[in-house]
Amino acid sequence: MLPLGMNLISIIIFITQCVFVHVQKAAGTCVLPIVFRNSAWRDSTKGDLIFTATTMSGWRTTANTQTISHWECFIESEYKLKGYLIFKSLQTAIFNGVNYTGYMCMQLTKVTDYSYFYYLVQPQQRIASEERIWYSKTATADINTICNTSSKEPLEQFHMLVKTGYEWEARQYCPNPVLGNFYYTYFGSDGIVYCHRSLDQWQVCGDQQTMTFNYTTCNKIMAYSSGGQVWCVGTVSSKNTFVMVYNNDSDVDELTTFRFTCFSISSNGRKASMVPKNCTENQIPTTFAKRHDGQNMGAKLELVPYLTCAFTSNTTKEAGVNIGAIVGGALGGVVLIIVAAGCYIVYRHRSRPLADDTAVEDRANNACDVQTDRGPAEVETILNLSARIDLDLINDSFSLPDDLQVSNCTFQEQHTGRSNASTPDHDFSNLSVESSFESC
C-alpha cells in the first residue's frame, strides 16, 4: 500500500530526482542544497527566483549593458562550513570583444525553514555596474577570488530570501524599538511632509509580528503597501536596528508598491528611514538613504509612542499547543471542583429534613443581595437554584471571601409531576451559578 498522499507517479518522479542528483554529484557536478532544489523563492532585491537541482534563474544583473539572469551551481562544498553558495553565470558579458563569465558568492544565514538572509562576498566592481560580481575571462575561478572577504557587503545591506507559498511561516517578531503603537510624521524624499504625528497611527502591539498602518487619517502609503499591513521577516542590529518587512498584498507593481521594505530604526524607536527592497550602505534613521548617484530616496519618519508593549518571546509562539493544554487542564480542574461541590450540596440537601411548603413559600421572591466593600469594583452574583438550599450551606460550601457574602436570595423549588409527599427527590439539572466581576 502506498504512503498517504503519494501515488506511483510521484514516487517515480522522486526516485528519478534522487538518481539525477546522485549521478550529478558522482560526475563532479555542483548540486544545490536540498532546501533550494526545485523551488521558488522571493529575493528582497532581485524579485522572484526559480531553482532547479543545479541552476538558479531570475537573479538579474547588468554588465556593460548586457543582462545576465541565468546561473548554475559552481561550488557548494563550502555551504555547510561557511554558508557560501557560489554561482557561475550561464550567459557571458562581452568587454572589448572578449567574453567574460560572472561569478557570485552568496553567504547565507538561515532565519527559518522558509527564509534566509544573505550577503554578497565581493567588493563592488565597476565592470559589473557596481554589483558585487566577479568577472573572469577564464571558465574557472578560484574560490578565494570569488569570495573575496576583504570587502563584503556592510551589515545593513542584507538581502532576504523567502520561500514562495510559505510567507506566513517566515514571519518573525518585530524588534524591540518598534514594539509599540505610534503616531508618526512622514517626510518624503520629494520634500513634501505627509501625515502628522498627532493623528496617524503605526501599530505593532496588536500582533508583534505585524506592522499595521491606519490609512483613514492619512492615505500616504507606508512600507510601500497599499493594504497597510506588512510582516517582519528579518532583523539585524548594530548601533541602529535594521528590519526587513514583507508585503503580502495580492498586487505589487515594484514601482510604487514593493514586496519588501527595509527600515533603519533608532535604538529608542523615535526616528526611522525606509527604502524599498533592501537597506542601502550607511543608511541611518535620521537622514534620507542615498542612491548611487547621491540623490535622496525613500522616506524619513518621526515616531511618538502612545502605547508600548513588552516582547512576548518566541516561546509563546512555539509553545502555543502546550499553553493551550495547560489552560485546558486548569479549566478541567475547575470543572471537577464545581462538580464535586455540587455533589456535596446534593448530599447535604438529601440528608436534611424537608421544610414544609409554607417555609418554601415564605422564602420565595426575595431579592438576592451581595455585600462587599471592595471599592470601585462592582460585583454582581446571580444564583438560580432549582432546589431549596440554605444560605449558610452556600457560604460554607463555596468558601466566599470574608468581604463578600450572599444574603436574601430567591430559591425556587421545581417539581416534575411529583409532589413532596410522594418523593424527597429534587431536580438539580438546572443548577447554575453565574458571576461577573469587573476588573479594578
C-alpha angles and dihedrals in degrees: 000000000000120000116264113278095016133099135184094270094052091048091051091049091049093050091046091053092049092050090047093052094048092047090050092050092046089053091052094253117149111247122194122242111275093249090067102036115117095351142115125236137179117232116205090221106028104032125223117013127191121204130194124181091280109013143058126203132185099047097120128196134161125230118181090339091308120119122227118189107147122080138172130211107265106170125009100157093093094053099092094042103040105006090247118153112180124199133191121207117247089205125061131220120221119226118178090342094308125114115235127193120216124227124194128192116200120189106202131197121191117235099170135342086273103039141052137172123214145185129210109240103212136081118259111274123211090207087059095051089260092305117137095248125127116222123200135180090219128077091235134049137186117256092230090055094048094044098045105177093188090090119012124159117294120252096262094054097071119145124217129221117196121182113242112249093020100073093121091055090051094063118122134191111271114247123267098258091065099039095118146059114271145189109222145191120213120214111192123211085236088070095252122125114221130185123011124236095231091068115016119087136213109185130194104148095081091061116007092205093055136065112209123191124201108227095178092086098033123017096195105127113249124205086004090281119134089194092056097231132097136171126231109238107163141014136186125178140199122139086331131029123246117198128183117209130195123222111212096187112141092231121047120163100187088228105077098357124045139189094229134035128182123211127198105204131188119240092252093048094238100111132042142164124201137196134175119260109000133355117267129238113282092005111164132181098246101055138041118273114247134233121223088265091055096252121138117257138181120006145290122229135199115202132196115189118224093174132022125197129200119241109265094206129231089266090076092054097043097041098044093122093051092049089051090050091051092049090046091051091050092050089048089054091051091051091051090051091050092048091049091050090049092051090049091051091049090050093049091045094052092046092057125080113254117255115233122261091257092061090049091050091049092056095048125106096018120143120251110235128194117199119201140145095201094133119236094353110107116212122198121184125181120189118193107181125174093204140054107267126167119238092233088057091054094048092045095047099045097038095220117200117271092251095050120066132163121221142162095024127170115242121185125190117216124200127194103213094307129104128223089242093060100043139008092212119117132194113249096170093106097048110137139159117198124187135171125189124189112219116249 
